[in-house]
Amino acid sequence: MESGTWEAFRAVCRQTYAFDPQTDGELVGAERLGLGEGAWRDVWTRFAEAPRRYPKLPALLRRANPKSATAPGGLFVTNKSNARFPQDNEALETELRDALRALSTLTPAAAARRIIELEAQHDERRAWVWAELGAAPLALALRFLSTLAETSRQPVSGSTPNEMANSYTATGWRADEATLDCLSAVRSVEDVEAVHCALRAVYLPWLEQSALRFQSLVKTHPLPTSQTCSATAEKPEAGCVILFADGLRYDTGQKFKSAMTSRGWKISERWQWVALPSVTPTAKPAVSPIADALTASTEGEEFRPLVAGTNDLLTTYRFRALMQERGFQILANNETGDATGAAWTEIGDLDSYGHEQGWKLARRVGEVIDEMIERLAALIAAGWQKIRIVTDHGWLLMPGSLPKTEMPHFLAETRWGRCAALKVTSMVETQIVPWHWSADVRIAVAPGISVFKNGLEYAHGGLSLQECVAIEFTVTSDRAIAPQATITGFEWVGLRCRVRVAGETKNLRVGLRTKAADASTSIAAPKEASIDKPTSLVVEDDSLEGTAAIVVLIGEGDVVIAKQATTVGE
């Protein structure tokens, strides 16, 4: 500042804030800010409203932290100054981390009570500026741990499998959802370890108890098979596309439902039992329109059924060929097809992520749901009047690995993580269920939530509500068939993107987003599409140069008609 301006500024600071920036210096200012007394309350409020705009203040506050900010014997004091200094929040995170690790020494009931006590102590920290800055991950995770603790106090109840499933779909699934949310909230090795301790103390025994109860009921109330509930030929329905989502567990299905509801789509849902064992080669054909055209061998090779009449193993190629013979279009994940006909398409990587990444699947759930919403929006925009969303199975997830049960290789024709197709002469002590496609094939299922292989954090194929209760949605649309318009190309000149569009562009707009189906991620104001000249979009924030983005063609109701990936300023 010029001398006169600087002196005027000093005078205002002295009069309003009792602070001279020249003689007192930045550390005194930071201390006053942290204490937040008098006029400094408004200064703190300004900082707390948008803390990321002031990236150097946290370091200053750390240097200026007065001894009075920390109370002897603990930091939970009536003076709120401890909410304003980063090292005090860090001390509380350390206390919470140690408390979560200590849960491993408690009984499940005592661990649940302790989690609820910790939530009462730490919940206020989620409103602190440090949570906004990502410095309170355990306080954030504790919200979900508390939900898990409350839910796990009530075992999934019922005297039949159906009653247990109704109890699970009413409230029990929230324990699974809370576990995924909790895992996705933490990143550092120390925080991940603490959360894993808490989950194994509370979630693991709840899962085990529910699975054992469910398995005991299935012994006297068997789940449906192709013999007890014969499939009928499903005729193609004009205007209906079947969207198959691999491994859409019930709780992730509920997250998906919330995302669909927020778009204003008309949704109905139901649950059904999966085909046993709960693995894709068995269960995916069972929810397909060609289920009536399948039979089985007496070996259950790789849990795959056979094509009736030819006894050929059902491969991906034969599956698609049968579907096309029935009149269903097979759509790749970027195709929308002829919306006046019927179709089958597939999406979702939940199952593959689970097998590859174990508990880290929790971090990918939101990403997969975003992709599914984007796909659904494209199908609706293309004019499909009904979309049936089906899945094949759920799964179990336990950080640190699921418990192990022995199942020697020589007893089984096929052995996977939670199930094994037994040889005809094999005798085992584990529970046996008939294969969905042939009662002559005996399937051994691992007891409780255990697995037949070492080190698995993610598995399916056994008997648990998480694996066997499958959700199904039907989304209906009154939307007319969308205009046939496409993005033919684009070019960047600095931070200006010129987009070329072809086709019917009436009521269409062009935009730039970081997530195609999420309007809140727009990085340039959308403009009306034109076929006469390129549509020019300007990214005003130059810090976004080099960021991955998506050029989108937007129809009525904010539905994405077409998209192309790009890089800002490329």
PALO-530836 format. One line per 10 residues: their letters; for each residue z, x, y of C-alpha. Coordinates in Angstrom, 1 decimal. Layout:
A> Z:X:Y; ...
//
This chain:
MESGTWEAFR> 0.0:0.0:0.0; -0.5:1.0:3.6; 2.8:2.0:5.3; 3.3:-1.2:7.2; 2.5:-3.4:4.2; 4.9:-1.4:2.0; 7.7:-1.7:4.5; 7.2:-5.4:4.8; 7.3:-5.7:1.0; 10.5:-3.6:0.8
AVCRQTYAFD> 12.1:-6.0:3.4; 11.2:-9.0:1.3; 12.6:-7.4:-1.9; 15.9:-6.5:-0.1; 16.3:-9.9:1.4; 15.4:-12.0:-1.6; 16.3:-9.8:-4.6; 18.9:-7.4:-3.2; 16.6:-4.6:-4.4; 14.8:-1.8:-2.7
PQTDGELVGA> 11.8:-0.6:-4.8; 11.8:2.7:-3.0; 15.5:3.7:-3.0; 16.6:1.8:-6.1; 13.5:2.6:-8.3; 11.9:0.9:-11.3; 14.9:1.2:-13.7; 17.2:-0.7:-11.4; 14.5:-3.3:-11.0; 14.1:-3.6:-14.7
ERLGLGEGAW> 17.9:-3.9:-15.2; 18.0:-6.7:-12.6; 15.1:-8.4:-14.3; 16.8:-8.2:-17.7; 20.1:-9.5:-16.4; 18.3:-12.4:-14.7; 20.9:-13.3:-12.1; 20.2:-15.3:-8.9; 16.7:-15.0:-7.6; 15.8:-12.8:-10.6
RDVWTRFAEA> 15.8:-15.8:-12.9; 12.5:-16.9:-11.3; 11.1:-13.4:-11.8; 12.1:-13.5:-15.5; 10.5:-16.9:-15.9; 7.3:-15.6:-14.4; 7.3:-12.7:-17.0; 8.3:-15.0:-19.9; 5.4:-17.5:-19.2; 2.8:-14.8:-19.9
PRRYPKLPAL> 4.5:-11.6:-21.2; 1.2:-10.1:-22.4; 0.0:-9.9:-18.8; 2.8:-7.3:-18.1; 2.4:-4.8:-21.0; 4.5:-2.0:-19.4; 7.6:-4.2:-18.7; 9.0:-4.1:-22.3; 9.2:-0.3:-22.2; 10.9:-0.4:-18.8
LRRANPKSAT> 13.4:-3.0:-20.0; 14.2:-0.8:-23.0; 15.0:2.2:-20.7; 17.0:0.0:-18.3; 19.2:-1.8:-20.9; 22.7:-1.9:-19.6; 25.7:-1.5:-21.9; 26.9:-5.0:-21.1; 23.8:-6.5:-22.8; 25.4:-5.8:-26.2
APGGLFVTNK> 28.6:-7.5:-27.2; 31.0:-5.6:-29.5; 31.0:-6.9:-33.1; 27.6:-8.7:-32.8; 24.9:-9.7:-30.4; 25.4:-13.5:-30.5; 27.1:-13.9:-27.1; 27.0:-16.5:-24.4; 25.4:-14.1:-21.9; 21.7:-14.6:-22.4
SNARFPQDNE> 20.9:-11.1:-21.2; 20.7:-9.9:-24.8; 17.6:-12.1:-25.1; 15.9:-10.0:-22.4; 16.2:-6.4:-23.7; 13.9:-5.4:-26.7; 16.4:-3.2:-28.5; 18.9:-6.1:-28.7; 16.3:-8.3:-30.4; 15.5:-5.3:-32.7
ALETELRDAL> 19.1:-5.0:-33.6; 19.2:-8.7:-34.6; 16.0:-8.2:-36.7; 17.8:-5.4:-38.5; 20.8:-7.6:-39.1; 18.6:-10.3:-40.5; 16.6:-7.9:-42.6; 19.8:-6.6:-44.3; 21.1:-10.2:-44.8; 17.8:-11.2:-46.6
RALSTLTPAA> 18.0:-8.2:-48.8; 21.5:-9.0:-49.8; 20.4:-12.4:-51.1; 19.3:-10.8:-54.3; 23.0:-10.5:-55.3; 23.7:-14.2:-54.9; 23.2:-17.2:-57.1; 20.3:-19.5:-56.1; 22.6:-22.1:-54.6; 24.6:-19.5:-52.6
AARRIIELEA> 21.3:-17.8:-51.5; 20.0:-21.2:-50.2; 23.2:-21.8:-48.3; 23.1:-18.3:-46.8; 19.5:-18.8:-45.6; 20.5:-22.0:-43.9; 23.4:-20.2:-42.2; 21.1:-17.5:-41.0; 18.7:-20.0:-39.6; 21.4:-21.5:-37.5
QHDERRAWVW> 22.2:-18.1:-36.1; 18.7:-16.9:-35.4; 16.6:-19.9:-34.6; 17.0:-19.5:-30.9; 15.2:-16.1:-31.1; 12.0:-17.9:-31.8; 12.0:-19.0:-28.1; 12.6:-15.5:-26.8; 9.8:-13.5:-25.2; 10.0:-11.0:-28.0
AELGAAPLAL> 8.9:-13.6:-30.6; 5.9:-14.3:-28.3; 5.1:-10.5:-28.3; 5.3:-10.4:-32.1; 8.6:-8.5:-32.2; 10.6:-11.1:-34.1; 8.7:-11.6:-37.4; 11.8:-12.2:-39.5; 13.1:-14.8:-37.1; 9.7:-16.6:-37.5
ALRFLSTLAE> 9.7:-16.2:-41.3; 13.2:-17.6:-41.4; 12.0:-21.0:-40.2; 9.9:-21.3:-43.4; 12.7:-19.8:-45.6; 15.0:-22.5:-44.3; 12.5:-25.2:-45.3; 12.3:-23.6:-48.8; 16.1:-23.4:-49.1; 16.4:-27.1:-48.2
TSRQPVSGST> 13.6:-28.2:-50.5; 14.8:-26.1:-53.4; 18.2:-27.8:-53.3; 16.5:-30.9:-54.8; 14.8:-30.2:-58.1; 11.5:-32.0:-58.8; 12.7:-35.1:-60.7; 11.3:-37.5:-63.2; 11.5:-38.6:-66.8; 7.7:-38.4:-67.4
PNEMANSYTA> 5.1:-35.9:-66.3; 3.7:-38.6:-64.0; 7.1:-39.2:-62.4; 7.5:-35.5:-61.8; 4.1:-35.3:-60.3; 4.9:-38.1:-57.9; 8.1:-36.3:-56.9; 6.2:-33.1:-56.4; 3.4:-34.7:-54.3; 6.1:-36.5:-52.2
TGWRADEATL> 8.2:-33.5:-51.2; 8.3:-30.7:-53.8; 5.0:-29.1:-52.6; 6.7:-28.2:-49.3; 8.5:-25.4:-51.1; 5.2:-23.8:-52.1; 3.8:-24.2:-48.6; 6.9:-22.7:-47.0; 6.6:-19.7:-49.3; 3.0:-19.0:-48.3
DCLSAVRSVE> 3.9:-19.5:-44.6; 6.9:-17.1:-45.0; 4.8:-14.4:-46.6; 2.1:-14.7:-44.0; 4.6:-14.2:-41.1; 5.5:-10.6:-42.0; 3.6:-7.3:-42.0; 5.8:-4.2:-42.1; 6.8:-2.8:-45.4; 10.5:-3.3:-44.6
DVEAVHCALR> 10.1:-6.9:-43.5; 7.9:-7.7:-46.5; 10.5:-6.3:-48.9; 13.3:-8.4:-47.3; 11.2:-11.6:-47.6; 10.3:-10.8:-51.2; 14.1:-10.5:-52.0; 14.7:-13.9:-50.4; 11.9:-15.6:-52.2; 12.9:-14.2:-55.6
AVYLPWLEQS> 16.5:-15.3:-55.0; 15.5:-18.9:-54.1; 11.9:-19.8:-55.0; 11.7:-18.1:-58.4; 14.6:-20.0:-60.0; 13.4:-23.3:-58.5; 9.9:-22.7:-59.9; 11.3:-21.8:-63.3; 13.5:-24.8:-63.5; 10.7:-27.2:-62.5
ALRFQSLVKT> 8.2:-25.6:-64.9; 10.6:-25.8:-67.9; 11.4:-29.4:-67.2; 7.7:-30.3:-66.9; 6.9:-28.5:-70.1; 9.6:-30.3:-72.0; 8.2:-33.7:-70.9; 4.6:-32.7:-71.8; 5.8:-32.3:-75.4; 6.4:-36.0:-75.6
HPLPTSQTCS> 4.0:-37.2:-73.0; 0.8:-35.2:-73.5; -1.6:-34.8:-70.5; -5.1:-36.4:-70.8; -7.9:-34.7:-72.8; -11.6:-35.5:-73.2; -10.7:-37.3:-76.4; -7.9:-39.5:-74.9; -9.7:-40.1:-71.6; -13.4:-39.9:-72.3
ATAEKPEAGC> -15.7:-39.1:-69.4; -18.5:-41.5:-68.4; -21.8:-40.5:-67.0; -21.6:-40.1:-63.2; -24.7:-41.3:-61.5; -25.9:-39.7:-58.3; -24.7:-41.6:-55.2; -27.1:-41.6:-52.3; -25.6:-39.9:-49.3; -22.7:-38.4:-51.2
VILFADGLRY> -22.2:-34.6:-51.7; -19.5:-33.2:-54.0; -17.8:-30.2:-52.6; -16.0:-28.1:-55.2; -13.2:-25.9:-53.9; -11.9:-23.4:-56.5; -8.1:-23.2:-56.7; -7.3:-25.6:-54.0; -3.6:-26.0:-54.9; -1.8:-29.1:-53.7
DTGQKFKSAM> 0.1:-27.5:-50.8; -3.0:-25.7:-49.5; -4.8:-29.0:-49.9; -2.3:-30.6:-47.5; -3.0:-27.8:-45.0; -6.7:-28.6:-45.4; -6.0:-32.3:-44.9; -4.1:-31.6:-41.6; -7.1:-29.6:-40.4; -9.5:-32.4:-41.3
TSRGWKISER> -7.3:-35.1:-39.7; -7.3:-33.1:-36.5; -11.1:-33.5:-36.4; -10.7:-37.3:-36.5; -12.5:-37.6:-39.9; -11.8:-40.6:-42.2; -9.9:-39.3:-45.3; -8.6:-40.7:-48.5; -6.8:-38.7:-51.1; -5.4:-38.9:-54.6
WQWVALPSVT> -4.1:-36.6:-57.3; -5.1:-36.2:-60.9; -4.2:-34.0:-63.9; -6.3:-30.9:-64.5; -7.9:-30.2:-67.8; -5.9:-27.8:-70.0; -5.7:-24.9:-69.9; -5.7:-24.9:-66.1; -8.5:-22.3:-65.8; -11.9:-22.6:-64.2
PTAKPAVSPI> -14.2:-22.4:-67.3; -12.3:-25.5:-68.7; -11.3:-27.4:-65.7; -14.3:-27.1:-63.4; -16.7:-28.8:-65.8; -14.1:-31.6:-66.3; -14.3:-32.6:-62.6; -18.1:-32.4:-62.5; -20.6:-35.2:-62.9; -21.8:-33.7:-66.2
ADALTASTEG> -18.4:-33.8:-68.1; -19.8:-36.5:-70.5; -22.6:-34.1:-71.5; -20.3:-31.4:-72.9; -18.7:-30.7:-76.2; -16.7:-27.8:-77.8; -16.6:-25.3:-80.5; -13.6:-24.7:-82.7; -13.0:-21.2:-81.2; -12.7:-22.1:-77.5
EEFRPLVAGT> -14.6:-18.9:-76.5; -13.5:-17.9:-73.0; -12.3:-21.5:-72.7; -15.9:-22.7:-72.0; -17.2:-25.9:-73.5; -20.7:-26.3:-75.0; -23.7:-28.3:-73.9; -23.9:-31.3:-76.2; -27.1:-31.4:-78.4; -27.8:-27.7:-78.1
NDLLTTYRFR> -24.3:-26.2:-78.6; -25.2:-23.6:-76.0; -22.2:-22.1:-74.1; -21.9:-23.6:-70.6; -23.0:-20.9:-68.3; -23.4:-21.1:-64.5; -27.2:-21.4:-65.0; -26.9:-24.2:-67.6; -24.3:-26.0:-65.4; -26.7:-26.1:-62.5
ALMQERGFQI> -29.6:-27.1:-64.7; -27.7:-30.1:-66.1; -26.7:-31.1:-62.6; -30.3:-31.0:-61.4; -31.4:-33.0:-64.4; -28.9:-35.7:-63.4; -30.4:-35.8:-59.9; -28.0:-33.6:-58.0; -29.2:-31.0:-55.5; -27.5:-27.7:-55.8
LANNETGDAT> -26.7:-26.4:-52.3; -25.9:-22.8:-51.4; -23.1:-22.3:-49.0; -25.4:-22.3:-46.0; -27.6:-25.2:-47.0; -27.1:-28.8:-46.1; -29.9:-30.4:-48.2; -31.3:-33.9:-48.1; -28.5:-36.2:-46.9; -30.3:-39.2:-48.3
GAAWTEIGDL> -29.8:-37.9:-51.9; -26.8:-36.6:-53.8; -25.6:-33.0:-54.1; -23.1:-30.5:-55.5; -21.9:-27.5:-53.5; -19.1:-25.0:-53.8; -16.9:-23.2:-51.3; -13.5:-21.4:-51.1; -12.2:-18.0:-52.2; -8.6:-18.8:-52.8
DSYGHEQGWK> -8.7:-18.1:-56.5; -10.6:-14.9:-56.2; -8.4:-13.7:-53.4; -5.3:-14.5:-55.5; -6.5:-12.5:-58.5; -7.5:-9.6:-56.3; -4.7:-9.4:-53.8; -1.7:-11.1:-55.4; 0.9:-12.3:-52.9; -1.3:-11.3:-50.0
LARRVGEVID> -3.3:-14.4:-50.7; -0.9:-16.1:-48.4; -2.5:-14.2:-45.4; -5.9:-15.6:-46.3; -5.2:-19.3:-46.7; -5.8:-20.1:-43.0; -9.1:-18.2:-43.1; -10.3:-20.0:-46.2; -9.4:-23.4:-44.7; -11.3:-22.6:-41.5
EMIERLAALI> -14.3:-21.8:-43.6; -14.0:-25.1:-45.4; -13.7:-27.0:-42.2; -16.8:-25.3:-40.9; -18.7:-26.2:-44.0; -17.5:-29.8:-44.0; -18.5:-30.1:-40.3; -22.0:-28.8:-41.1; -22.4:-31.3:-43.9; -21.3:-34.2:-41.8
AAGWQKIRIV> -23.6:-33.1:-39.0; -26.5:-33.1:-41.4; -25.9:-36.8:-42.1; -24.0:-36.9:-45.4; -22.1:-40.2:-45.4; -19.5:-39.3:-48.1; -18.1:-35.9:-49.2; -15.9:-35.8:-52.3; -13.8:-32.6:-52.4; -12.6:-31.7:-55.9
TDHGWLLMPG> -10.8:-28.7:-57.4; -10.2:-27.3:-60.8; -6.6:-26.0:-60.9; -3.7:-24.7:-58.8; -1.7:-21.5:-59.4; 1.6:-19.7:-59.4; 2.4:-17.0:-56.9; 5.5:-14.7:-57.0; 5.7:-11.5:-55.0; 7.0:-8.7:-57.2
SLPKTEMPHF> 5.3:-10.1:-60.3; 6.0:-13.2:-62.5; 8.2:-12.6:-65.6; 6.6:-11.4:-68.8; 6.4:-13.0:-72.2; 5.0:-11.2:-75.2; 1.8:-12.6:-76.8; 0.1:-10.0:-79.1; -3.7:-9.7:-78.8; -4.2:-10.2:-82.5
LAETRWGRCA> -2.9:-13.7:-82.5; -5.5:-15.0:-80.0; -9.2:-15.5:-79.8; -8.9:-15.4:-76.0; -5.8:-14.4:-74.0; -5.4:-14.8:-70.3; -2.5:-14.6:-67.9; -0.8:-17.9:-68.7; -2.6:-19.2:-71.8; -4.2:-18.1:-75.1
ALKVTSMVET> -6.6:-19.7:-77.5; -4.9:-19.1:-80.9; -6.7:-18.1:-84.0; -6.6:-20.8:-86.7; -4.0:-18.9:-88.8; -1.8:-17.8:-86.0; 1.8:-19.0:-85.8; 3.7:-18.6:-82.5; 7.0:-19.9:-81.0; 5.6:-20.7:-77.6
QIVPWHWSAD> 4.5:-24.2:-76.7; 1.1:-25.3:-77.9; -1.2:-27.9:-76.2; -4.7:-29.1:-77.4; -7.7:-27.7:-75.5; -9.2:-30.4:-73.2; -12.6:-30.2:-74.9; -11.4:-30.0:-78.5; -8.0:-31.0:-80.1; -8.9:-28.6:-82.9
VRIAVAPGIS> -8.4:-25.6:-80.6; -4.7:-24.8:-80.0; -3.7:-23.3:-76.7; -0.5:-21.4:-76.4; 1.0:-21.7:-72.9; 3.6:-19.2:-71.5; 7.1:-20.6:-71.1; 8.5:-21.4:-67.7; 6.5:-19.4:-65.1; 6.1:-16.3:-67.3
VFKNGLEYAH> 2.8:-14.6:-68.1; 1.3:-12.8:-71.1; 0.4:-9.7:-69.0; 2.4:-7.2:-67.0; 2.4:-7.1:-63.2; 0.8:-10.4:-62.3; 1.9:-11.9:-59.0; -0.8:-14.6:-59.2; -1.7:-16.5:-62.3; -2.8:-19.9:-63.7
GGLSLQECVA> -3.7:-21.5:-67.0; -0.2:-22.7:-68.0; 2.0:-25.8:-67.6; 3.5:-26.2:-64.2; 3.1:-28.8:-61.5; 1.6:-26.1:-59.2; -1.1:-25.5:-61.7; -1.7:-28.9:-63.1; -1.6:-31.4:-60.2; -5.0:-31.4:-58.6
IEFTVTSDRA> -5.8:-33.0:-55.2; -9.0:-34.8:-54.4; -10.2:-35.9:-51.0; -13.0:-38.3:-50.0; -14.3:-37.9:-46.4; -16.5:-40.6:-45.0; -18.7:-40.5:-41.9; -20.5:-43.1:-39.9; -22.6:-40.3:-38.2; -26.3:-40.7:-38.3
IAPQATITGF> -28.4:-37.9:-39.6; -28.1:-35.0:-37.1; -31.1:-33.8:-35.1; -33.1:-31.1:-36.9; -32.5:-28.2:-34.5; -32.0:-24.6:-35.2; -31.1:-21.3:-33.4; -34.3:-19.3:-33.6; -32.9:-16.1:-32.0; -30.9:-14.6:-29.1
EWVGLRCRVR> -30.6:-11.4:-27.1; -27.9:-9.8:-25.0; -28.4:-8.4:-21.6; -25.0:-6.9:-20.7; -22.5:-9.7:-21.3; -25.2:-12.4:-20.9; -26.5:-13.9:-24.1; -29.9:-15.7:-24.0; -30.2:-18.1:-26.9; -33.4:-19.7:-28.1
VAGETKNLRV> -33.4:-23.1:-29.8; -36.1:-25.0:-31.6; -36.3:-28.7:-32.7; -34.7:-31.9:-31.3; -32.1:-30.7:-28.8; -31.1:-34.0:-27.2; -27.3:-34.2:-26.7; -26.9:-30.6:-28.1; -25.1:-27.7:-26.5; -25.1:-24.0:-27.1
GLRTKAADAS> -21.8:-22.0:-27.2; -20.2:-18.8:-28.1; -17.0:-18.8:-30.2; -15.0:-16.4:-32.3; -14.5:-19.2:-34.9; -17.4:-21.5:-35.4; -15.6:-24.8:-35.9; -12.8:-24.2:-33.4; -13.7:-25.1:-29.8; -10.5:-23.5:-28.5
TSIAAPKEAS> -12.0:-20.1:-29.4; -14.9:-20.4:-27.0; -15.5:-17.2:-25.0; -18.3:-18.6:-22.8; -18.7:-22.0:-21.3; -21.1:-24.0:-23.5; -24.4:-25.2:-21.9; -27.0:-27.8:-22.7; -29.6:-26.7:-25.2; -33.2:-26.5:-24.2
IDKPTSLVVE> -36.5:-25.8:-26.1; -38.3:-25.0:-22.8; -36.4:-21.8:-22.0; -33.5:-19.7:-23.4; -30.0:-21.0:-22.7; -28.0:-18.4:-20.9; -24.3:-17.9:-21.8; -22.1:-15.5:-19.8; -18.9:-13.8:-21.3; -16.8:-13.3:-18.2
DDSLEGTAAI> -14.1:-11.2:-19.9; -15.5:-7.7:-20.1; -12.7:-6.7:-22.5; -14.5:-8.8:-25.2; -17.5:-6.4:-25.3; -18.0:-5.3:-28.9; -16.0:-8.3:-30.3; -17.5:-10.2:-33.3; -18.6:-13.7:-32.2; -20.7:-16.7:-33.3
VVLIGEGDVV> -23.5:-18.4:-31.5; -23.2:-22.1:-32.2; -25.4:-25.1:-31.7; -23.0:-28.0:-31.0; -23.7:-31.7:-31.6; -21.8:-34.9:-30.7; -18.1:-34.9:-31.6; -18.1:-31.1:-31.3; -19.8:-30.8:-34.7; -21.5:-27.4:-35.3
IAKQATTVGE> -25.2:-28.0:-36.2; -26.1:-24.4:-36.7; -24.6:-20.9:-36.2; -25.5:-17.2:-36.1; -23.2:-14.2:-36.1; -23.4:-11.7:-33.3; -21.4:-9.0:-31.4; -20.7:-9.5:-27.7; -23.0:-7.2:-25.7; -24.9:-5.9:-28.7
//
